[in-house]
Amino acid sequence: MKILFIQKVKALVGSEKYFLELTPELQKRGIETEFVCIYNTSDKEKTIPFITAYKNLGLKIHVLEVSSDKAIWTTLKFIKQIVKQGKFDLIHSHLIHADFWASILKRMYAIKCPIVSTKHGYDEMYISKNGFDAGKIEKNLYYRMCRFSEKKISKSFAVSNGLRQLFIDSKICKSENISTIHHGFDFPTIQTKPNDKYRYNNNQLIILGRIIPFKGHMLALKSLVKVKEVITDFKLLIIGHGDTNLILELKEFIEQNNLQDNVKFVGYKPNIYDYLSNSDIMLVPSIAEGFGLVFLEAMNANLPIIGFDVPATNEIVTDSKTGYLIPKYNTDLMAKRIIELFNNKRLRKTLSNGAKEKLTTYFSLDRMVTETVAFYNDSIKK
């Protein structure tokens, strides 16, 4: 079997880390792969680490830098040439741009093999406002591109049940044409030791990921206002890059609520385990998540997780066993749980042990790869 992956890449984050784990394992199972990486010039600095990491694995990658999303014909010509030369059994597109490009080429008869797609998420602006409530779906450009693309996609899988249901309820996908395959990773054993360079306070929280509206950073800050009424000495580390305007808004809130000594913006860091292993609690205050690799990274670092009871947080975190699920957007209760964990080291250990067990027993790379190969075989037979 020979598969071509297609994705527009913006940085080395969730879906890109997924490829770095999945693709070598597919090769071990006799599946030949190639990767088409399209990126905008404006994202070059953030994209190069992924390209370098992919090449270092000895994997074949085709790279195209474009000036903007408007360079669609340049992109289509580039992909068409690779498809023509490659004789692929399957095209696997990821995210809306790749779905759209592949579907156009299918309509042009440039792609003759089946196209499959992975749904890693949905329109970020929509999720920021509505979570995964399909009842509020607007038939905007994003939605129409999804519908247009899906007509030429043979099968899809979502990375969570909540995301799958959103695509079904919004009538983008038919239920029989979309399944779920949760992520799975084989994480390295963490060797890091306590280090004051990464430990800023005896009570340390961490949020890891892009700073964009649906990640819920503002909700976390609102909970900290309540935490400070009980515990004044703590620090939240915000790790990641993102929306400049949102960062300014967050900083304004911090200043208005006298949280300057309690919150630190660290920026993007590749050595996340140095920070995770020197922290006490992982906060994931997302309005909704397609999946969220940060959950698994926290589990691997033996951190209890506090997040809202929303997809896909509620598929990964088991309340009171691997962390805490908070009724959605209840920042008062989130604050209460933070205080509870700060004051109870034994409880933190119990929850983190439960999280580590769930990571190793279910969220494994072998399980994910096995399910993915079965999905490919079924797609080709169809």
DOFITOR-303724 format. One line per field, with one value per residue (C-alpha): x, z, y. Coordinates in Angstrom, 2 decimals. Layout:
DOFITOR-303724
px = c(X, ...)
pz = c(Z, ...)
py = c(Y, ...)
This chain:
DOFITOR-303724
px = c(0.00, 1.24, -0.30, 0.12, -0.52, -1.49, -1.66, -1.24, 1.24, 1.48, 3.71, 4.90, 1.77, -0.87, -1.52, 2.14, 3.29, 0.71, 2.47, 5.88, 4.51, 2.20, 4.24, 7.33, 5.03, 3.17, 6.51, 7.36, 4.10, 4.99, 2.96, 4.92, 4.21, 4.96, 3.96, 2.93, 3.60, 2.21, 2.93, 2.55, 5.65, 4.33, 4.45, 7.90, 9.75, 7.18, 6.94, 10.64, 10.99, 8.33, 9.92, 13.33, 11.98, 10.14, 13.25, 15.36, 13.10, 14.18, 10.67, 9.87, 8.37, 7.48, 7.51, 5.89, 6.07, 3.33, 2.79, -0.80, -3.87, -4.75, -1.96, -4.38, -3.44, 0.24, -0.69, -2.93, -0.28, 2.32, 0.10, -1.07, 2.50, 3.31, 0.13, 0.91, 4.40, 3.58, 1.00, -0.68, -3.33, -4.84, -4.72, -5.07, -5.89, -5.78, -7.60, -9.85, -7.31, -6.00, -9.54, -10.46, -7.38, -7.80, -11.49, -10.79, -8.13, -10.59, -13.10, -10.38, -9.67, -6.10, -6.73, -8.08, -7.56, -9.83, -9.46, -9.81, -9.75, -8.97, -11.06, -8.75, -11.09, -13.56, -13.63, -11.81, -13.92, -17.09, -15.77, -14.72, -18.34, -20.36, -18.17, -19.43, -23.08, -24.09, -27.42, -25.69, -23.77, -23.77, -23.52, -20.47, -17.45, -15.80, -18.96, -19.45, -15.84, -16.36, -19.54, -17.93, -14.90, -16.83, -18.63, -15.36, -14.05, -14.68, -14.36, -13.32, -12.38, -12.48, -9.99, -12.79, -16.40, -17.50, -15.94, -17.43, -20.89, -20.40, -19.69, -22.73, -25.16, -24.06, -24.81, -21.27, -20.69, -23.02, -22.76, -21.81, -18.89, -17.15, -15.67, -13.45, -9.81, -8.42, -4.80, -2.22, 1.46, 4.41, 5.94, 9.51, 10.17, 10.78, 14.30, 14.02, 14.74, 13.46, 14.96, 14.45, 14.89, 11.44, 9.85, 8.71, 6.60, 5.82, 2.26, 2.59, -0.07, 0.58, -1.40, 0.20, -0.84, -1.65, -3.08, -6.30, -9.87, -11.29, -8.42, -10.12, -7.19, -9.52, -11.67, -8.56, -7.63, -11.14, -10.75, -7.42, -9.12, -11.07, -7.99, -6.15, -8.85, -7.67, -4.09, -2.01, 1.26, 1.02, 2.12, 0.44, 2.78, 1.24, 3.35, 2.74, 2.45, -0.72, -3.10, -1.37, -4.64, -5.82, -2.52, -2.93, -6.49, -5.29, -2.53, -5.02, -7.24, -4.22, -3.33, -6.91, -7.21, -3.78, -2.52, 0.82, 2.80, 0.75, 0.87, 3.87, 3.80, 6.67, 6.19, 6.73, 9.13, 10.17, 11.33, 7.85, 8.65, 11.08, 8.12, 5.54, 7.67, 8.28, 4.59, 1.76, -1.43, -2.28, -5.17, -7.00, -9.79, -10.81, -14.32, -14.04, -11.21, -10.96, -8.67, -5.80, -2.36, -1.62, -3.79, -1.53, 1.62, 0.30, -0.54, 2.98, 4.41, 2.30, 0.18, -3.48, -5.66, -8.45, -10.71, -14.32, -16.83, -16.82, -15.70, -13.06, -11.88, -14.60, -13.37, -9.84, -10.20, -12.13, -13.55, -12.00, -9.83, -7.40, -8.28, -11.35, -14.10, -15.76, -19.34, -18.71, -17.28, -17.89, -14.78, -15.78, -15.68, -12.48, -10.92, -12.15, -10.54, -7.26, -7.17, -8.03, -5.14, -2.67, -3.47, -3.37, -0.21, -1.43, -4.58, -2.48, -0.44, -3.54, -5.03, -1.76, -1.26, -4.73, -3.92, -0.66, -2.47, -5.08, -2.33, -0.52, -3.58, -5.63, -3.89, -1.11, 0.58, 0.07, -3.71, -3.92, -1.77, -3.69, -7.02, -5.61, -4.33, -7.73, -9.35, -7.05, -7.77, -11.51, -11.28, -9.45, -11.94, -14.81)
pz = c(0.00, -0.88, 0.70, 0.05, 2.98, 2.21, 4.74, 5.00, 7.85, 10.12, 12.95, 14.83, 16.94, 17.41, 13.93, 12.95, 16.04, 15.08, 11.73, 13.37, 15.42, 12.89, 9.70, 10.89, 12.34, 9.04, 7.30, 9.76, 8.78, 5.10, 4.13, 1.93, 2.50, 1.06, 2.49, 0.73, 3.00, 1.87, 3.96, 3.66, 3.67, 6.78, 8.65, 7.46, 10.74, 12.66, 9.94, 9.40, 12.68, 11.46, 8.02, 9.61, 12.08, 9.30, 7.10, 10.04, 10.29, 6.76, 5.41, 1.96, 2.01, -0.79, 0.32, -1.33, 0.04, -1.22, -0.70, 0.48, 0.36, -2.94, -4.71, -5.25, -8.84, -7.93, -5.11, -7.27, -9.99, -7.39, -5.85, -9.26, -10.40, -7.26, -7.61, -11.27, -10.47, -7.29, -8.25, -4.85, -3.55, -1.28, -0.75, 2.91, 3.38, 6.70, 7.61, 5.42, 2.92, 1.99, 1.79, -0.59, -2.80, -3.03, -3.89, -6.72, -8.16, -7.89, -9.91, -12.49, -12.73, -11.57, -8.60, -9.47, -6.17, -3.13, -0.91, 2.86, 5.40, 9.07, 10.93, 13.49, 14.27, 12.88, 12.21, 15.18, 15.15, 15.35, 18.18, 20.13, 20.10, 20.13, 21.08, 19.30, 19.20, 15.65, 16.09, 15.56, 12.42, 9.84, 6.15, 5.73, 3.48, 5.85, 6.02, 2.24, 1.66, 3.97, 2.18, -1.23, -0.26, 1.41, -1.81, -3.19, 0.03, 0.37, 4.14, 7.06, 10.67, 13.45, 16.31, 18.91, 19.22, 19.94, 16.73, 14.76, 16.08, 15.09, 11.50, 11.47, 13.14, 10.84, 7.87, 6.54, 6.87, 6.79, 9.92, 7.94, 6.29, 9.40, 12.33, 15.29, 15.91, 19.07, 19.05, 20.62, 21.31, 22.79, 24.89, 26.16, 29.84, 31.36, 32.71, 33.84, 37.47, 39.66, 38.36, 39.65, 36.08, 35.26, 38.72, 39.45, 42.51, 45.00, 43.62, 39.85, 37.14, 33.44, 30.24, 27.09, 23.51, 21.08, 22.55, 20.55, 21.73, 21.89, 24.12, 26.95, 28.51, 29.70, 31.54, 33.33, 34.38, 35.76, 37.90, 39.21, 40.55, 42.85, 43.67, 44.85, 47.42, 49.22, 48.07, 47.12, 46.35, 43.06, 39.44, 36.14, 33.20, 29.79, 27.18, 23.48, 20.82, 19.27, 18.69, 19.50, 20.19, 22.52, 24.39, 24.92, 26.15, 28.59, 29.89, 30.40, 32.45, 34.49, 35.32, 36.15, 38.57, 40.16, 38.85, 37.55, 40.08, 39.42, 35.62, 33.34, 29.53, 28.60, 24.81, 22.58, 24.03, 22.41, 25.76, 27.23, 29.60, 31.53, 32.38, 32.78, 35.15, 37.34, 37.60, 39.79, 37.72, 34.02, 33.15, 29.86, 29.93, 26.29, 25.13, 23.08, 21.67, 18.57, 20.68, 22.40, 22.49, 25.62, 27.63, 26.80, 27.40, 30.85, 31.59, 30.60, 32.92, 35.84, 36.10, 37.13, 34.60, 35.24, 32.28, 31.38, 30.70, 26.93, 23.89, 23.72, 27.24, 28.58, 26.38, 27.76, 31.39, 33.76, 36.54, 39.96, 38.54, 36.13, 36.90, 37.26, 34.78, 35.57, 34.40, 31.36, 31.97, 35.74, 36.74, 40.44, 40.64, 38.59, 41.21, 44.00, 42.35, 41.84, 45.53, 46.50, 44.48, 45.63, 49.23, 48.75, 47.28, 47.90, 45.85, 43.02, 43.04, 43.01, 40.03, 38.10, 38.63, 37.22, 34.25, 33.53, 33.63, 31.13, 28.87, 28.71, 28.54, 25.94, 24.35, 22.88, 19.53, 18.67, 19.14, 17.00, 14.19, 14.14, 13.85, 11.15, 9.03, 9.32, 8.20, 5.14, 4.18, 4.48, 2.42, -0.44, -0.51, -0.63)
py = c(0.00, 3.48, 6.60, 10.29, 12.64, 16.23, 19.05, 22.79, 23.20, 26.24, 25.05, 21.99, 21.43, 18.71, 17.32, 17.69, 15.77, 13.14, 12.61, 12.30, 9.39, 7.73, 7.71, 5.77, 3.10, 2.78, 2.28, -0.52, -2.23, -2.16, 0.93, 3.32, 7.00, 10.42, 13.79, 17.00, 19.98, 23.33, 26.41, 30.18, 32.35, 34.11, 30.76, 29.70, 30.16, 28.08, 25.39, 24.64, 22.64, 20.18, 19.81, 19.24, 16.68, 14.83, 14.67, 13.51, 10.45, 9.51, 10.07, 11.46, 14.95, 17.39, 21.01, 24.03, 27.57, 29.87, 33.57, 33.15, 30.92, 32.60, 30.70, 27.83, 26.99, 26.81, 24.46, 22.28, 22.00, 20.98, 18.28, 17.04, 16.43, 14.42, 12.35, 11.68, 10.40, 8.50, 5.86, 6.03, 3.62, 6.27, 10.03, 11.04, 14.72, 16.54, 19.77, 21.88, 23.22, 19.77, 18.37, 21.18, 20.76, 16.99, 17.26, 19.71, 17.40, 14.50, 16.53, 17.25, 13.48, 14.13, 11.83, 8.39, 6.57, 7.05, 10.12, 9.79, 12.57, 13.11, 15.68, 17.28, 20.17, 22.67, 26.42, 27.96, 31.12, 29.04, 26.86, 29.96, 31.15, 27.92, 24.98, 21.86, 22.94, 22.02, 23.79, 27.12, 26.15, 28.92, 28.11, 30.32, 29.82, 27.33, 25.21, 25.30, 24.26, 21.30, 20.24, 20.72, 18.63, 15.82, 14.93, 13.55, 12.00, 8.28, 7.98, 10.13, 9.69, 12.25, 12.33, 12.36, 11.28, 14.84, 16.10, 13.20, 14.09, 17.74, 16.73, 14.43, 16.86, 19.68, 17.40, 17.71, 13.96, 10.99, 8.87, 5.75, 7.58, 8.91, 6.99, 7.91, 7.09, 8.66, 9.72, 7.47, 8.07, 6.24, 8.97, 8.83, 8.28, 11.70, 12.07, 15.70, 16.54, 19.37, 22.58, 26.10, 27.35, 25.93, 26.06, 29.60, 28.88, 26.11, 26.18, 26.05, 25.66, 25.36, 25.95, 24.59, 25.38, 28.14, 31.33, 31.55, 32.24, 28.70, 27.55, 29.44, 31.32, 34.08, 31.53, 30.28, 33.81, 34.38, 31.28, 32.58, 35.71, 33.36, 31.28, 34.40, 35.09, 31.93, 31.32, 34.35, 32.59, 30.69, 30.98, 30.11, 29.53, 30.15, 28.37, 28.94, 31.61, 32.96, 35.84, 39.16, 40.97, 38.21, 38.28, 42.03, 41.45, 38.79, 41.04, 43.86, 41.53, 40.42, 44.00, 44.97, 42.05, 42.36, 39.04, 40.33, 38.28, 35.17, 34.78, 34.43, 34.30, 32.01, 31.93, 28.91, 26.34, 23.05, 21.58, 21.36, 18.50, 20.68, 22.90, 20.12, 18.07, 21.11, 22.02, 20.72, 21.01, 21.17, 23.48, 22.87, 25.50, 25.00, 25.83, 22.61, 20.49, 18.32, 16.16, 17.97, 16.40, 18.45, 16.06, 13.14, 15.18, 16.10, 12.45, 11.45, 14.11, 12.79, 15.91, 15.93, 17.77, 20.25, 21.05, 21.72, 18.93, 19.47, 17.45, 16.09, 16.86, 14.57, 11.71, 11.93, 13.03, 10.78, 12.94, 12.32, 9.52, 11.21, 14.82, 16.99, 17.77, 21.10, 21.86, 23.97, 27.39, 27.29, 29.26, 29.32, 25.53, 25.45, 27.73, 25.45, 22.40, 24.27, 25.21, 21.63, 20.21, 22.85, 21.88, 18.10, 16.61, 13.06, 13.72, 15.14, 11.95, 9.72, 11.55, 11.66, 7.90, 7.31, 9.51, 7.67, 4.33, 5.54, 6.85, 3.52, 1.26, 3.12, 6.10, 3.96, 4.35, 0.67, 0.94, 4.09, 2.66, -0.63, 1.20, 3.50, 0.60, -1.10, 2.16, 2.30, -1.31, -0.74, 2.47, 0.77, -2.13, 0.35)
